Amino acid sequence: MLVLLAITAPTALVFGFGGASAARSNFPPLRWFGKAYVAVVRGVPDIAFFLFFVIALDQGFELIRHQVLCPDWAEPVRQGNDFRVCPEAKLPLGNAPQWVHEVYGFILAVLTFAIVFGAFAANVLYGAMMAVPRGQMETAEAYGMTRRQAFWRVLVPQMWVFALPGLSNLWMILIKATPLLFLLGVEDIVYWARELGGTKQARFTSYPHGDWRLWYFLGLLVFYLAFTRLSEVVLERLMKRLSHGQATIGASS
């Protein structure tokens, strides 16, 4: 879980920043793409996205490899409900060790989480960019800065104080969403709590204790509450630091 959060959170922030920047672009196709990304991903239920997008992403990777590695393949890739590519194009390869399959599944999970939560982050960052007073950008341009220089030196440093409350809520939602990894075939701490605490799982029949799932899940409850509380403290301190010297509620408190 912690590894997933450590990788997914910055990756989703990158997707979000890219989506927000595209949504406010002066180039119409790029602006349409950014707004469509935010609208489509935010409009699809997360569980449906996790169930179907991963399959489509996996098949997309295999199709690209199939076209590159097996150009002489005569059979159609789509055969009814089956998706068949040449053995060399499979991801991972059939003879790959188990850890390769697990790492590949984890990468797909991270990418899926990043795309989903990146859309929400893009919406938050877009609002934060629009909240920065237009006069700040006009002043920067009046001093001779280009639009790109004003964006990176004026807009981006100031937008974080407006974005942090929304990003804080998104971080809390991401923490609670990690059990959805089970839908993607990744064994997270909720999965292991159920497996280790149960008594009927074949993999753990030698465990001497009875059904301890209640205690394992109570331990998870304490862990999640403690982790979210720690996150609140860190985010509150970060908010005070970012708002220091600015005319905001966070700076005056």
N, C-alpha and C positions, 0 to 999 in steps of 0.2 A: 504494500500500500504506500509506504513512505517513498519507495523508489519511484512508483508511478506518479505520485504527487510532485516529486522533485523534478521529474522529466516533463510531465504533462503541463504543469502550471506555466513554466516559461515558454514552452512550445505553443500553448494556447494563446499566451500573451503576444507572441510573434504573429500568429495567425490573426489575432484581433487587431493588432496595430496595422498589419497590412490591409485588412478589410476596412478599417476606419479610414486609413489614408486613401484607399481606392474610392471609398464612398464620397469623399470630399474633393476628388480630383476634378480638374477642369477638362480632362479628356473624357468625353461622354461615354465611349464603350467601357473604359476602366471604371467610371463612376457607376454605370449600370451593373457591371459585374460585382462591384463591392456591395451595392445595395441588394442585389439579388442573392448573393451569398448569405448576407445577414437575414433577409426575409425568409428564404427557403429553409435554412437550417433551424432557425428559431421557430418556424411554423410546423416542423415535423416533430412528433413525439420522440423523446430521447430513446425509448425502448425500441421503437420501430427503426430508428436510425441505426442503433447498435446491432440489431438483428440482421438487417438487410444490407447496410452500407459495407460492412466488413466483408460479406460475401462478394459484393460487387467489386470492392477494391482488390480483393485477392484474385478474382477472375480477371480483372483488368491487368494486373501485373503479369499473370500467366499468359494472357493473350498477346501482350507485347513481346514477351520472351518467345512465344510460339511463332510469331511472325518473323522474328529475327533468327532464331535457331533452327526452325524447321520450315523454310520457304517452300519445300517440295511436298509438304503434307497435303494429301489429296482429299481426305475425309473432311466433312464440315465440322466445325468446332461445336456448333449447336446441333444436338441430336435429340429432339424432343425436349425433355426436362434435363437432359444430361449436358454437361459442359466438359468436352474432351479435348485435351491438347496433347502434344507429343510428350513422352516421358522426360525429355531433356528440359522442357519448359515448366515442369511442375515446381511449385514453391511450397515447402522445401522439397528437395529431391527425395525419392522414396527410400534411398539407402542412407540418408543423412541421419546422424545420431539424434537421440531424443532431445538433447539440449538445444539443437538447432531449431527443431519444431517449436519448442517452448519460447525461444527468443523471437522467432518469427511471429508467433501469436502475440507476444508481448508488444512487439513493434506495431502490429496492426491495431492493438488495443490503444496504445499511446496516440497513434495517428488519428484514430476515430475520436477519442476523447478530445484531442487538441482541436480538431475541426469543429466539433459540436460546441465546446465551450469557447472556442475562438470566435464563433459567431456572436455569442453573448458578450464577450469581451469587446468585440468590434463595436457593438451597439453602445456600450458604456464609454469607450474611448472616443467614439464619434460625438457623443453628447458632450464629453469633456472638452474636446477640441472646439466645439461650437460655443462653449461657455466662456472660453478665454475672450476678453473684450477685443473687438475688432480694432480698437484704437491702438492696442499693443502692436499689432502687425503693421498698421499704417505708419506708426512711429518708426518701427524698424526699417521699413522700406524707405521712409523719408531720410533716414541716416545712410542710405546707400546700400542696404542689404538686398540681396536677391530674394526671390520668394522661397527658394530652398534654404538659404541661410536663415531667414526669418522663421521658417518652419522649425528648423532644428535648434536654433539658439533662443527663440522666444516662445513659440507655441508649445513645443514638446515639454520643456522644463516646467511650464506653468500649468499644463493640463492635468498633471498627476494629482494635484490637490483636489481637483474636481472629480477625477476618475476613481480615486481610492475608495470612497464609500461603496460604490457599485462593484468594484473589483473585490472588496472585502466580502460582500455577500456572495459573489461568484466563487470565491475561494471556499467559503463554508459549504456551498452547494456541491462543489467538486469533492470535498472531503466525504460528504454523505453519499455521493454517487459512485464511489469506488467499488461497492459490492456489485455493481452492474458488470464488473469484470467477469463474473461467473458466466454471464451470457456469452462472453467472447472466448470462453474456454480457458481463462486465466485463473489460477487458484490463489485467491486473495485470503486475507485473514478471516473473513466471515466464513468462507468455505472450510478453512482448516478448523475453525471453532466448531463447526457442525460435525466435521469428520472426527476430530479428536475427542469431542465430547460424547459422541454417540456410541452405541454398543453393537449395532447390527451391521456396521460396515465391514466388509471382508478384509480390507487392508489393515484393520486395527483390531482383529478378534483377540489378539494376545494381550491387549490392555487389561490390567486387573480391575479397574474401577467400573462402576455401573454407568448409568446414563447421567453424565455430568454436563449436558449441553446447556442447562439452565445457568450453571456457574460460569461456563465459558462465555456465554452471551452476556452475563452480568459483567464479566471482566471486560468484554468489548464495549459495553455501555460506559463503564468508567473511563476506558481508554479514549473513546470518542469525545466524551465530555471534557476530559483533561486536555486533549489536543485542541479542541475548539476554543477552550478558555485561553490556552497559551497563544493561539492564533489571534484572539481578540486583543490580548495585551500587546503583542508585537505590532499588530496593525494600528492600534491606538497610538503607540509611541511613534510609529512611522508617520502617521497623519500629523502629529504635532510637529515633527521635524520638517515635513514638507510644507506645512502651512506657516512656519515661523517667518515673521516679517511680512506676511500678506494679510490683507483686510478680509479675513474669513472668520467664521465661528471657531474653527479649530485653532486659529492663532490667538484668539482672545480668551480662550478658556484656560 
